[in-house]
């Protein structure tokens, strides 16, 4: 088992995905390590229709095609190359996508026929095609024909099925596949005991599912309390999150998890070294705590070590780690409570990645902010920005 310090040095990624049911709504998060500082920082990934992953991001276009930009060493941009791109490039062969989810170093798309295709790094079998060979172009996930949502995590992936069950594949060293083992799988395996899920969110080393009764169950690593079940080291099967019964949306980050409640407030749990659970402190919590001052949220996205929320007035607030400017408030100081992102007033979705954040706007354009050494802000440059910059070439 990796120690926490060793896992931060490892080049592994996390991802979270949420689906709102309509193409204009989604949710996401995930993490990986970070470019020349990859050895020290995890990144996050996200969901449809814009998803910030481990140093790269992807967006779903109105044409049902997908474009990606940023880090590409494993082929996670899907353009047939391993060349980094600081601007969006089209994913080869995808013409009927309804959701995209960027993981640590791989990407997956849900298609109109309810199948899933993935591309990128595949050492742990996270592409789900029965091999461990990387692919710079999309490959179909074996045996998935009835998916309603896909969530690409750090080095694994999960899919929600029509029957409200969940299947996962890829890395499983912390039990994040939820099948009761810690054995990797290059093909989908069913999550134990989940029969009424309405959403799944894959983080770096843990996974959570929203159930039809608005409760949450999580499985995988729990070193920082990210399962919300008290002080257990990990669980390879789902366990209930303590004291939370009115969840409408869910997002798993690297070592923390956040949930949007029916009253439009947000609760988070897990690691809090950088203020990522938003309660004004730096101490972790093994059970859910309320995020300070957020009372009108419509979406939450947990990133690597920061979190962002979309509010009902279409502005975004973020909190947590901010060394690269990923909170978007023009500063690089951590935010222990939510701070307003500057200059974007028409947001329809936000996705917190690893050290950066992206948002979809009402005009179908996108903006990103934070770390940019891999071109993950999509503005044609490789310099960080502590305020939003426009993604170029999406049309």
C-alpha beads as a LAMMPS data file, in Angstrom:
LAMMPS data file: protein, C-alpha beads

395 atoms
394 bonds

1 atom types
1 bond types

-500.0 500.0 xlo xhi
-500.0 500.0 ylo yhi
-500.0 500.0 zlo zhi

Masses

1 110.0

Atoms # bond

1 1 1 0.000 0.000 0.000
2 1 1 1.220 3.503 -0.821
3 1 1 1.698 5.909 2.036
4 1 1 0.004 9.225 1.529
5 1 1 3.314 10.964 0.804
6 1 1 4.279 8.295 -1.696
7 1 1 0.937 8.587 -3.451
8 1 1 1.479 12.307 -3.923
9 1 1 4.848 11.576 -5.506
10 1 1 3.315 8.961 -7.771
11 1 1 2.086 9.964 -11.233
12 1 1 -1.508 8.959 -10.648
13 1 1 -4.695 10.814 -11.307
14 1 1 -8.182 11.281 -9.956
15 1 1 -11.495 12.000 -11.399
16 1 1 -15.010 12.755 -10.476
17 1 1 -18.096 12.830 -12.551
18 1 1 -21.638 13.906 -12.113
19 1 1 -24.488 13.934 -14.544
20 1 1 -27.454 16.215 -14.404
21 1 1 -29.521 14.478 -17.039
22 1 1 -29.467 17.349 -19.524
23 1 1 -26.635 18.270 -21.824
24 1 1 -26.319 21.656 -20.174
25 1 1 -25.830 20.240 -16.717
26 1 1 -23.046 18.196 -15.288
27 1 1 -20.535 17.896 -12.599
28 1 1 -17.080 16.780 -12.159
29 1 1 -13.791 16.411 -10.586
30 1 1 -10.626 14.331 -10.403
31 1 1 -6.887 14.415 -9.920
32 1 1 -3.448 13.544 -11.158
33 1 1 0.041 14.879 -10.666
34 1 1 1.176 18.137 -12.193
35 1 1 3.674 18.586 -15.110
36 1 1 7.121 19.529 -13.924
37 1 1 5.650 19.584 -10.417
38 1 1 3.760 16.353 -11.092
39 1 1 5.715 14.626 -8.388
40 1 1 4.089 16.845 -5.803
41 1 1 0.537 17.636 -6.841
42 1 1 -2.504 15.626 -7.787
43 1 1 -4.917 16.786 -10.448
44 1 1 -8.634 16.472 -10.781
45 1 1 -10.984 15.546 -13.500
46 1 1 -14.549 16.066 -14.349
47 1 1 -17.750 15.425 -16.333
48 1 1 -20.156 16.428 -19.054
49 1 1 -20.299 18.682 -20.961
50 1 1 -16.965 20.184 -19.825
51 1 1 -14.536 18.160 -17.768
52 1 1 -11.223 19.218 -16.219
53 1 1 -8.898 16.271 -15.660
54 1 1 -5.271 15.668 -14.770
55 1 1 -3.608 18.520 -16.628
56 1 1 -6.001 18.329 -19.579
57 1 1 -9.634 19.141 -20.225
58 1 1 -12.348 18.095 -22.661
59 1 1 -15.681 19.497 -23.720
60 1 1 -18.719 18.134 -25.479
61 1 1 -19.784 20.207 -28.488
62 1 1 -23.398 20.778 -29.617
63 1 1 -22.564 18.530 -32.598
64 1 1 -21.946 15.617 -30.181
65 1 1 -18.260 15.686 -31.034
66 1 1 -15.575 16.129 -28.378
67 1 1 -12.529 18.398 -28.219
68 1 1 -9.701 18.167 -25.683
69 1 1 -6.591 20.183 -24.805
70 1 1 -3.552 20.074 -22.522
71 1 1 -1.400 17.180 -21.310
72 1 1 -1.270 14.209 -23.697
73 1 1 1.569 11.820 -22.822
74 1 1 -0.775 8.807 -22.822
75 1 1 -2.978 9.917 -25.708
76 1 1 -5.739 11.279 -23.456
77 1 1 -6.585 14.045 -25.955
78 1 1 -7.738 11.332 -28.365
79 1 1 -6.386 12.952 -31.506
80 1 1 -4.139 10.046 -32.487
81 1 1 -0.976 11.641 -31.071
82 1 1 0.836 12.072 -27.756
83 1 1 1.579 15.729 -28.424
84 1 1 0.588 18.359 -25.837
85 1 1 -1.850 20.942 -27.199
86 1 1 -2.546 24.323 -25.611
87 1 1 -5.699 24.653 -27.684
88 1 1 -8.613 22.258 -28.339
89 1 1 -8.139 19.370 -30.788
90 1 1 -10.919 17.064 -32.016
91 1 1 -11.158 13.525 -30.640
92 1 1 -10.881 11.021 -33.488
93 1 1 -14.058 9.232 -34.514
94 1 1 -16.411 10.527 -31.814
95 1 1 -19.565 11.918 -33.457
96 1 1 -22.358 10.824 -31.108
97 1 1 -21.233 11.631 -27.554
98 1 1 -23.670 12.750 -24.856
99 1 1 -21.153 13.090 -22.009
100 1 1 -17.395 13.354 -21.609
101 1 1 -15.339 12.670 -18.487
102 1 1 -11.638 13.486 -18.178
103 1 1 -9.750 11.367 -15.672
104 1 1 -6.197 11.463 -14.420
105 1 1 -4.592 10.485 -17.709
106 1 1 -7.445 8.984 -19.678
107 1 1 -10.816 10.133 -20.999
108 1 1 -14.160 8.433 -21.540
109 1 1 -17.307 9.385 -23.427
110 1 1 -20.871 8.148 -23.159
111 1 1 -22.431 7.695 -26.596
112 1 1 -26.021 8.018 -27.799
113 1 1 -26.271 4.216 -28.078
114 1 1 -25.438 3.966 -24.343
115 1 1 -22.050 2.446 -24.995
116 1 1 -18.826 3.918 -23.584
117 1 1 -15.548 4.588 -25.362
118 1 1 -12.282 5.548 -23.646
119 1 1 -8.796 6.625 -24.712
120 1 1 -5.397 7.500 -23.241
121 1 1 -3.175 5.844 -20.640
122 1 1 -4.152 2.249 -19.862
123 1 1 -1.517 0.695 -17.598
124 1 1 -4.164 -0.326 -15.044
125 1 1 -6.851 -1.252 -17.581
126 1 1 -8.752 2.013 -17.103
127 1 1 -9.878 2.008 -20.757
128 1 1 -11.913 -1.125 -20.055
129 1 1 -11.188 -2.928 -23.308
130 1 1 -9.585 -5.995 -21.728
131 1 1 -6.003 -4.824 -22.352
132 1 1 -3.403 -2.633 -20.665
133 1 1 -2.226 -1.004 -23.883
134 1 1 -2.473 2.781 -24.256
135 1 1 -4.666 4.137 -27.014
136 1 1 -4.443 7.576 -28.651
137 1 1 -7.906 7.079 -30.166
138 1 1 -11.204 5.891 -28.614
139 1 1 -11.745 2.176 -27.949
140 1 1 -15.036 0.588 -26.819
141 1 1 -15.412 -0.571 -23.220
142 1 1 -16.081 -4.310 -23.139
143 1 1 -19.636 -5.357 -22.331
144 1 1 -21.112 -1.925 -21.564
145 1 1 -24.249 -1.453 -23.672
146 1 1 -26.688 0.243 -21.284
147 1 1 -24.804 3.073 -19.577
148 1 1 -26.462 6.325 -18.534
149 1 1 -23.358 8.040 -17.091
150 1 1 -19.594 7.567 -17.090
151 1 1 -17.057 8.886 -14.574
152 1 1 -13.322 8.675 -15.223
153 1 1 -11.293 8.579 -12.020
154 1 1 -7.613 8.714 -11.270
155 1 1 -6.598 5.450 -12.951
156 1 1 -9.985 3.780 -13.168
157 1 1 -13.476 4.394 -14.510
158 1 1 -17.055 3.736 -13.419
159 1 1 -20.346 3.668 -15.295
160 1 1 -23.926 3.955 -14.089
161 1 1 -26.238 1.538 -15.870
162 1 1 -29.937 1.625 -16.805
163 1 1 -30.742 -0.800 -13.989
164 1 1 -29.214 1.613 -11.446
165 1 1 -26.258 -0.656 -10.836
166 1 1 -22.640 0.501 -11.179
167 1 1 -19.703 -1.183 -12.894
168 1 1 -16.060 -0.095 -12.619
169 1 1 -12.715 -1.047 -14.182
170 1 1 -9.004 -0.214 -13.892
171 1 1 -6.843 0.342 -10.822
172 1 1 -8.159 -1.191 -7.601
173 1 1 -5.335 -1.057 -5.052
174 1 1 -7.569 0.710 -2.523
175 1 1 -10.794 -1.085 -3.402
176 1 1 -12.052 1.778 -5.573
177 1 1 -13.772 -0.652 -7.988
178 1 1 -16.086 -1.696 -5.169
179 1 1 -16.191 -5.402 -6.000
180 1 1 -14.888 -6.530 -2.616
181 1 1 -11.317 -7.084 -3.830
182 1 1 -8.182 -5.021 -4.401
183 1 1 -7.406 -6.650 -7.742
184 1 1 -7.128 -4.508 -10.875
185 1 1 -9.517 -5.284 -13.727
186 1 1 -9.176 -4.326 -17.398
187 1 1 -12.855 -5.098 -17.945
188 1 1 -15.933 -3.872 -16.016
189 1 1 -16.832 -5.521 -12.702
190 1 1 -20.046 -4.892 -10.745
191 1 1 -19.959 -2.819 -7.551
192 1 1 -21.164 -4.932 -4.626
193 1 1 -24.636 -4.181 -3.300
194 1 1 -25.442 -1.089 -5.372
195 1 1 -28.853 -1.530 -7.014
196 1 1 -30.461 1.927 -6.783
197 1 1 -27.795 4.430 -7.834
198 1 1 -28.716 7.616 -9.672
199 1 1 -25.195 9.025 -10.018
200 1 1 -21.593 7.863 -9.644
201 1 1 -18.467 9.945 -9.043
202 1 1 -14.968 8.488 -9.349
203 1 1 -12.243 10.273 -7.422
204 1 1 -8.524 9.623 -7.195
205 1 1 -8.690 6.514 -5.033
206 1 1 -12.307 6.400 -3.894
207 1 1 -15.737 6.333 -5.490
208 1 1 -19.150 7.511 -4.325
209 1 1 -22.675 6.855 -5.540
210 1 1 -25.834 8.867 -4.984
211 1 1 -28.765 6.554 -4.294
212 1 1 -32.441 6.963 -5.146
213 1 1 -33.286 7.777 -1.516
214 1 1 -30.850 10.735 -1.654
215 1 1 -28.304 9.046 0.596
216 1 1 -24.674 8.395 -0.415
217 1 1 -22.436 5.346 -0.273
218 1 1 -18.684 5.389 -0.917
219 1 1 -15.895 2.834 -1.277
220 1 1 -12.120 2.742 -1.696
221 1 1 -9.466 4.676 0.182
222 1 1 -10.340 6.501 3.402
223 1 1 -6.986 7.772 4.646
224 1 1 -8.317 11.319 5.062
225 1 1 -11.966 10.449 5.737
226 1 1 -13.122 10.795 2.132
227 1 1 -15.622 7.925 2.514
228 1 1 -17.507 9.857 5.207
229 1 1 -17.814 6.733 7.328
230 1 1 -15.485 7.436 10.218
231 1 1 -11.927 6.275 10.805
232 1 1 -11.518 3.111 8.757
233 1 1 -8.444 2.732 6.491
234 1 1 -10.349 1.738 3.341
235 1 1 -13.333 -0.278 2.186
236 1 1 -13.520 -2.410 -0.989
237 1 1 -17.316 -2.432 -0.705
238 1 1 -19.749 0.502 -0.361
239 1 1 -20.310 2.028 3.079
240 1 1 -22.916 4.709 3.948
241 1 1 -21.848 8.317 4.431
242 1 1 -22.799 9.362 7.958
243 1 1 -25.720 11.709 8.535
244 1 1 -26.508 12.849 5.025
245 1 1 -29.920 12.044 3.545
246 1 1 -30.941 14.867 1.180
247 1 1 -28.266 14.857 -1.534
248 1 1 -29.063 15.891 -5.107
249 1 1 -25.553 15.873 -6.576
250 1 1 -22.186 14.440 -5.667
251 1 1 -18.509 14.992 -6.500
252 1 1 -15.475 12.976 -5.376
253 1 1 -12.080 14.677 -5.436
254 1 1 -8.620 13.468 -4.519
255 1 1 -8.936 13.049 -0.771
256 1 1 -12.257 14.791 -0.204
257 1 1 -15.871 14.529 -1.310
258 1 1 -18.647 17.111 -1.569
259 1 1 -22.409 16.867 -1.912
260 1 1 -25.054 19.345 -3.024
261 1 1 -28.132 19.165 -0.797
262 1 1 -31.785 19.693 -1.650
263 1 1 -31.705 23.012 0.254
264 1 1 -28.916 24.203 -2.080
265 1 1 -26.291 24.080 0.620
266 1 1 -23.105 22.001 0.310
267 1 1 -21.502 19.559 2.705
268 1 1 -17.980 18.158 2.307
269 1 1 -15.810 15.631 4.127
270 1 1 -12.261 14.302 4.012
271 1 1 -8.901 16.035 3.746
272 1 1 -8.770 19.735 4.521
273 1 1 -5.087 20.723 4.611
274 1 1 -5.760 23.498 2.110
275 1 1 -9.324 24.330 3.129
276 1 1 -10.939 22.170 0.450
277 1 1 -13.977 21.300 2.559
278 1 1 -14.727 25.003 2.940
279 1 1 -15.534 25.315 6.662
280 1 1 -12.879 27.909 7.496
281 1 1 -10.434 25.394 8.994
282 1 1 -7.559 23.140 7.933
283 1 1 -8.461 20.029 9.892
284 1 1 -9.871 16.948 8.130
285 1 1 -13.365 15.663 8.818
286 1 1 -14.393 12.004 8.677
287 1 1 -18.052 13.015 8.475
288 1 1 -19.837 15.730 6.450
289 1 1 -19.508 19.402 7.467
290 1 1 -21.311 22.416 6.026
291 1 1 -19.483 24.712 3.592
292 1 1 -19.490 28.260 4.912
293 1 1 -21.915 30.832 3.465
294 1 1 -23.077 28.886 0.384
295 1 1 -26.874 28.831 0.375
296 1 1 -27.860 28.894 -3.321
297 1 1 -25.681 26.335 -5.096
298 1 1 -26.855 24.397 -8.146
299 1 1 -23.711 22.309 -8.693
300 1 1 -20.538 21.343 -6.843
301 1 1 -17.241 20.042 -8.239
302 1 1 -14.457 18.660 -6.039
303 1 1 -11.013 18.948 -7.568
304 1 1 -7.564 17.827 -6.531
305 1 1 -7.285 20.040 -3.469
306 1 1 -9.894 22.669 -4.176
307 1 1 -13.644 22.778 -4.718
308 1 1 -15.936 25.008 -6.767
309 1 1 -19.673 25.632 -6.751
310 1 1 -21.999 27.071 -9.356
311 1 1 -24.600 29.323 -7.777
312 1 1 -28.170 30.034 -8.873
313 1 1 -27.142 33.505 -10.126
314 1 1 -24.655 31.828 -12.540
315 1 1 -21.520 32.988 -10.742
316 1 1 -18.894 30.580 -9.370
317 1 1 -17.292 30.420 -5.950
318 1 1 -14.256 28.273 -5.101
319 1 1 -12.263 27.361 -2.001
320 1 1 -9.141 25.414 -1.015
321 1 1 -5.687 25.168 -2.550
322 1 1 -4.753 28.166 -4.686
323 1 1 -1.032 28.112 -5.451
324 1 1 -1.710 28.275 -9.205
325 1 1 -4.689 30.620 -8.999
326 1 1 -7.222 27.804 -9.370
327 1 1 -9.743 29.660 -7.189
328 1 1 -9.970 32.343 -9.882
329 1 1 -10.038 35.351 -7.541
330 1 1 -6.846 36.975 -8.820
331 1 1 -4.754 35.685 -5.906
332 1 1 -2.615 32.655 -5.076
333 1 1 -3.452 32.342 -1.385
334 1 1 -5.496 29.379 -0.159
335 1 1 -9.156 30.076 0.532
336 1 1 -10.520 28.394 3.641
337 1 1 -14.019 29.654 2.791
338 1 1 -15.592 30.285 -0.634
339 1 1 -14.326 33.213 -2.739
340 1 1 -15.921 34.588 -5.894
341 1 1 -14.341 33.836 -9.273
342 1 1 -13.687 37.079 -11.128
343 1 1 -15.200 38.034 -14.427
344 1 1 -17.592 35.179 -15.274
345 1 1 -21.275 35.910 -14.728
346 1 1 -23.062 33.484 -17.071
347 1 1 -21.746 30.074 -16.041
348 1 1 -23.783 26.933 -16.740
349 1 1 -21.317 24.334 -15.422
350 1 1 -18.018 24.266 -13.503
351 1 1 -15.397 21.529 -13.339
352 1 1 -12.517 21.612 -10.842
353 1 1 -9.409 19.870 -12.127
354 1 1 -5.969 19.286 -10.677
355 1 1 -4.620 22.736 -9.940
356 1 1 -6.991 24.460 -12.349
357 1 1 -10.685 24.937 -13.085
358 1 1 -12.857 25.249 -16.200
359 1 1 -16.356 26.604 -16.695
360 1 1 -18.887 26.381 -19.494
361 1 1 -20.690 29.641 -20.232
362 1 1 -24.202 30.326 -21.492
363 1 1 -22.902 31.237 -24.968
364 1 1 -21.396 27.731 -25.297
365 1 1 -17.902 29.126 -24.858
366 1 1 -15.582 28.136 -22.022
367 1 1 -13.143 29.763 -19.624
368 1 1 -10.428 28.213 -17.461
369 1 1 -8.058 29.449 -14.746
370 1 1 -5.144 28.201 -12.632
371 1 1 -2.173 26.038 -13.655
372 1 1 -1.312 26.049 -17.338
373 1 1 2.103 24.410 -17.798
374 1 1 0.534 21.723 -19.991
375 1 1 -1.761 24.121 -21.839
376 1 1 -4.760 22.953 -19.805
377 1 1 -6.360 26.407 -19.806
378 1 1 -6.841 26.029 -23.562
379 1 1 -5.946 29.622 -24.439
380 1 1 -2.978 28.812 -26.667
381 1 1 -0.450 29.651 -23.943
382 1 1 1.377 27.911 -21.102
383 1 1 1.359 30.566 -18.401
384 1 1 -0.751 30.285 -15.265
385 1 1 -3.686 32.615 -14.738
386 1 1 -5.370 33.460 -11.434
387 1 1 -8.410 34.803 -13.303
388 1 1 -10.459 33.194 -16.080
389 1 1 -9.132 33.136 -19.648
390 1 1 -11.115 32.114 -22.727
391 1 1 -10.624 28.704 -24.292
392 1 1 -9.878 29.224 -27.995
393 1 1 -11.114 27.288 -31.008
394 1 1 -14.109 25.432 -29.612
395 1 1 -16.283 26.115 -32.638

Bonds

1 1 1 2
2 1 2 3
3 1 3 4
4 1 4 5
5 1 5 6
6 1 6 7
7 1 7 8
8 1 8 9
9 1 9 10
10 1 10 11
11 1 11 12
12 1 12 13
13 1 13 14
14 1 14 15
15 1 15 16
16 1 16 17
17 1 17 18
18 1 18 19
19 1 19 20
20 1 20 21
21 1 21 22
22 1 22 23
23 1 23 24
24 1 24 25
25 1 25 26
26 1 26 27
27 1 27 28
28 1 28 29
29 1 29 30
30 1 30 31
31 1 31 32
32 1 32 33
33 1 33 34
34 1 34 35
35 1 35 36
36 1 36 37
37 1 37 38
38 1 38 39
39 1 39 40
40 1 40 41
41 1 41 42
42 1 42 43
43 1 43 44
44 1 44 45
45 1 45 46
46 1 46 47
47 1 47 48
48 1 48 49
49 1 49 50
50 1 50 51
51 1 51 52
52 1 52 53
53 1 53 54
54 1 54 55
55 1 55 56
56 1 56 57
57 1 57 58
58 1 58 59
59 1 59 60
60 1 60 61
61 1 61 62
62 1 62 63
63 1 63 64
64 1 64 65
65 1 65 66
66 1 66 67
67 1 67 68
68 1 68 69
69 1 69 70
70 1 70 71
71 1 71 72
72 1 72 73
73 1 73 74
74 1 74 75
75 1 75 76
76 1 76 77
77 1 77 78
78 1 78 79
79 1 79 80
80 1 80 81
81 1 81 82
82 1 82 83
83 1 83 84
84 1 84 85
85 1 85 86
86 1 86 87
87 1 87 88
88 1 88 89
89 1 89 90
90 1 90 91
91 1 91 92
92 1 92 93
93 1 93 94
94 1 94 95
95 1 95 96
96 1 96 97
97 1 97 98
98 1 98 99
99 1 99 100
100 1 100 101
101 1 101 102
102 1 102 103
103 1 103 104
104 1 104 105
105 1 105 106
106 1 106 107
107 1 107 108
108 1 108 109
109 1 109 110
110 1 110 111
111 1 111 112
112 1 112 113
113 1 113 114
114 1 114 115
115 1 115 116
116 1 116 117
117 1 117 118
118 1 118 119
119 1 119 120
120 1 120 121
121 1 121 122
122 1 122 123
123 1 123 124
124 1 124 125
125 1 125 126
126 1 126 127
127 1 127 128
128 1 128 129
129 1 129 130
130 1 130 131
131 1 131 132
132 1 132 133
133 1 133 134
134 1 134 135
135 1 135 136
136 1 136 137
137 1 137 138
138 1 138 139
139 1 139 140
140 1 140 141
141 1 141 142
142 1 142 143
143 1 143 144
144 1 144 145
145 1 145 146
146 1 146 147
147 1 147 148
148 1 148 149
149 1 149 150
150 1 150 151
151 1 151 152
152 1 152 153
153 1 153 154
154 1 154 155
155 1 155 156
156 1 156 157
157 1 157 158
158 1 158 159
159 1 159 160
160 1 160 161
161 1 161 162
162 1 162 163
163 1 163 164
164 1 164 165
165 1 165 166
166 1 166 167
167 1 167 168
168 1 168 169
169 1 169 170
170 1 170 171
171 1 171 172
172 1 172 173
173 1 173 174
174 1 174 175
175 1 175 176
176 1 176 177
177 1 177 178
178 1 178 179
179 1 179 180
180 1 180 181
181 1 181 182
182 1 182 183
183 1 183 184
184 1 184 185
185 1 185 186
186 1 186 187
187 1 187 188
188 1 188 189
189 1 189 190
190 1 190 191
191 1 191 192
192 1 192 193
193 1 193 194
194 1 194 195
195 1 195 196
196 1 196 197
197 1 197 198
198 1 198 199
199 1 199 200
200 1 200 201
201 1 201 202
202 1 202 203
203 1 203 204
204 1 204 205
205 1 205 206
206 1 206 207
207 1 207 208
208 1 208 209
209 1 209 210
210 1 210 211
211 1 211 212
212 1 212 213
213 1 213 214
214 1 214 215
215 1 215 216
216 1 216 217
217 1 217 218
218 1 218 219
219 1 219 220
220 1 220 221
221 1 221 222
222 1 222 223
223 1 223 224
224 1 224 225
225 1 225 226
226 1 226 227
227 1 227 228
228 1 228 229
229 1 229 230
230 1 230 231
231 1 231 232
232 1 232 233
233 1 233 234
234 1 234 235
235 1 235 236
236 1 236 237
237 1 237 238
238 1 238 239
239 1 239 240
240 1 240 241
241 1 241 242
242 1 242 243
243 1 243 244
244 1 244 245
245 1 245 246
246 1 246 247
247 1 247 248
248 1 248 249
249 1 249 250
250 1 250 251
251 1 251 252
252 1 252 253
253 1 253 254
254 1 254 255
255 1 255 256
256 1 256 257
257 1 257 258
258 1 258 259
259 1 259 260
260 1 260 261
261 1 261 262
262 1 262 263
263 1 263 264
264 1 264 265
265 1 265 266
266 1 266 267
267 1 267 268
268 1 268 269
269 1 269 270
270 1 270 271
271 1 271 272
272 1 272 273
273 1 273 274
274 1 274 275
275 1 275 276
276 1 276 277
277 1 277 278
278 1 278 279
279 1 279 280
280 1 280 281
281 1 281 282
282 1 282 283
283 1 283 284
284 1 284 285
285 1 285 286
286 1 286 287
287 1 287 288
288 1 288 289
289 1 289 290
290 1 290 291
291 1 291 292
292 1 292 293
293 1 293 294
294 1 294 295
295 1 295 296
296 1 296 297
297 1 297 298
298 1 298 299
299 1 299 300
300 1 300 301
301 1 301 302
302 1 302 303
303 1 303 304
304 1 304 305
305 1 305 306
306 1 306 307
307 1 307 308
308 1 308 309
309 1 309 310
310 1 310 311
311 1 311 312
312 1 312 313
313 1 313 314
314 1 314 315
315 1 315 316
316 1 316 317
317 1 317 318
318 1 318 319
319 1 319 320
320 1 320 321
321 1 321 322
322 1 322 323
323 1 323 324
324 1 324 325
325 1 325 326
326 1 326 327
327 1 327 328
328 1 328 329
329 1 329 330
330 1 330 331
331 1 331 332
332 1 332 333
333 1 333 334
334 1 334 335
335 1 335 336
336 1 336 337
337 1 337 338
338 1 338 339
339 1 339 340
340 1 340 341
341 1 341 342
342 1 342 343
343 1 343 344
344 1 344 345
345 1 345 346
346 1 346 347
347 1 347 348
348 1 348 349
349 1 349 350
350 1 350 351
351 1 351 352
352 1 352 353
353 1 353 354
354 1 354 355
355 1 355 356
356 1 356 357
357 1 357 358
358 1 358 359
359 1 359 360
360 1 360 361
361 1 361 362
362 1 362 363
363 1 363 364
364 1 364 365
365 1 365 366
366 1 366 367
367 1 367 368
368 1 368 369
369 1 369 370
370 1 370 371
371 1 371 372
372 1 372 373
373 1 373 374
374 1 374 375
375 1 375 376
376 1 376 377
377 1 377 378
378 1 378 379
379 1 379 380
380 1 380 381
381 1 381 382
382 1 382 383
383 1 383 384
384 1 384 385
385 1 385 386
386 1 386 387
387 1 387 388
388 1 388 389
389 1 389 390
390 1 390 391
391 1 391 392
392 1 392 393
393 1 393 394
394 1 394 395
